[in-house]
Each structure stands twice: as structure tokens, then as C-alpha cells.
């Protein structure tokens, strides 16, 4: 495998990883939307679970190094996912206050 093929492999793996992070954020967003429409039964357990998911995603996405060989689009996607996660956390805190 030459260096170009290695770079392409790394970029592809990182793109796949970023897609999986995006899918996890989508699932979290859907879970929070569903929970906002349900009564407060089991609310404390739900809050602890969701906060744990958010914390783990935060750790993963903010420790993610910017891809050296990635495109500008890759950099923008990481930034957008970080912003979405921050927004979800703010939404979560607002929901938890209710």
C-alpha cells in the first residue's frame, strides 16, 4: 500500500466514524423529541440516561482531531455536529427544568 492509498483509507475511515457520530446525534435528537411528548413518568431515569449519552458524544466529538487530509466539507461537518450537540444539550437542560 502506498502513501496515497493509506491517506485515502484514513480519510475514508474518519468519514465513516463521523457519519456514525451523526447517526448517534440523530437518534439522541429523536429520543429527546419523543420524550418531550410523554408524561414525566420515569423522568429522573430518563434524564440520567440522556445526560450520559450527551456526555459520551461530547467527549468523542470534541476530542476528534480535525482530519489532516480531509476536505473543507469534512471540517464544516465536524463543526456542525459539535454545534448540534451543544444545542441538544441546551434543549435537554430546558426539558429537565420542566
C-alpha positions as CSV (number, residue, x, y, z in Angstrom):
1,X,0.0,0.0,0.0
2,X,1.5,3.3,-1.0
3,X,1.1,6.6,1.0
4,X,-1.7,7.9,-1.2
5,X,-3.7,4.7,-0.6
6,X,-3.0,4.9,3.1
7,X,-4.2,8.5,3.2
8,X,-7.4,7.6,1.3
9,X,-8.0,4.7,3.7
10,X,-7.6,7.0,6.8
11,X,-9.9,9.7,5.3
12,X,-12.5,7.1,4.5
13,X,-12.3,5.6,8.0
14,X,-12.7,9.0,9.6
15,X,-15.6,9.9,7.3
16,X,-17.3,6.7,8.4
17,X,-16.7,7.5,12.0
18,X,-18.1,11.0,11.6
19,X,-21.2,9.5,9.9
20,X,-21.7,7.2,12.9
21,X,-21.4,10.2,15.3
22,X,-24.0,12.0,13.2
23,X,-26.3,9.0,13.4
24,X,-25.9,8.9,17.1
25,X,-26.8,12.5,17.4
26,X,-29.9,11.9,15.1
27,X,-31.0,9.1,17.4
28,X,-30.5,11.2,20.5
29,X,-32.4,14.1,19.0
30,X,-35.3,11.7,18.1
31,X,-35.3,10.2,21.7
32,X,-35.4,13.7,23.2
33,X,-38.3,14.7,20.9
34,X,-40.2,11.6,21.8
35,X,-39.6,12.1,25.5
36,X,-40.8,15.7,25.3
37,X,-44.2,14.4,24.2
38,X,-44.5,11.9,27.0
39,X,-45.6,12.4,30.6
40,X,-42.9,12.7,33.3
41,X,-43.1,9.1,34.4
42,X,-39.6,7.8,34.8
43,X,-38.3,11.3,34.3
44,X,-35.3,11.1,36.6
45,X,-34.1,7.8,35.0
46,X,-34.6,9.3,31.5
47,X,-32.6,12.4,32.4
48,X,-29.7,10.4,33.8
49,X,-29.6,8.2,30.7
50,X,-29.8,11.1,28.2
51,X,-27.2,13.1,30.0
52,X,-24.9,10.2,29.9
53,X,-25.4,9.8,26.1
54,X,-24.7,13.5,25.7
55,X,-21.6,13.4,27.8
56,X,-20.2,10.5,25.9
57,X,-20.9,12.1,22.5
58,X,-19.4,15.3,23.7
59,X,-16.3,13.5,24.8
60,X,-16.0,11.8,21.4
61,X,-16.7,14.7,19.1
62,X,-14.7,17.3,20.9
63,X,-11.7,15.0,21.2
64,X,-11.9,14.3,17.5
65,X,-8.9,15.7,15.7
66,X,-9.6,17.7,12.6
67,X,-8.8,15.5,9.6
68,X,-5.4,16.4,8.1
69,X,-6.3,15.2,4.7
70,X,-10.0,15.9,4.8
71,X,-11.8,18.4,2.7
72,X,-13.3,21.7,3.8
73,X,-16.6,19.9,3.8
74,X,-15.3,17.4,6.4
75,X,-14.2,20.3,8.7
76,X,-17.6,22.0,8.3
77,X,-19.4,18.8,9.1
78,X,-17.5,18.3,12.3
79,X,-18.1,21.9,13.3
80,X,-21.8,21.5,12.5
81,X,-22.1,18.3,14.6
82,X,-20.4,20.0,17.5
83,X,-22.9,22.8,17.3
84,X,-25.8,20.4,17.1
85,X,-24.6,18.6,20.2
86,X,-24.3,21.9,22.1
87,X,-27.8,22.8,21.0
88,X,-29.2,19.4,22.1
89,X,-27.6,19.8,25.5
90,X,-29.2,23.2,25.9
91,X,-32.6,21.7,24.8
92,X,-32.0,18.9,27.3
93,X,-31.4,21.3,30.2
94,X,-34.5,23.2,29.3
95,X,-36.5,20.0,29.2
96,X,-35.0,18.8,32.5
97,X,-36.2,22.0,34.3
98,X,-39.8,21.3,33.4
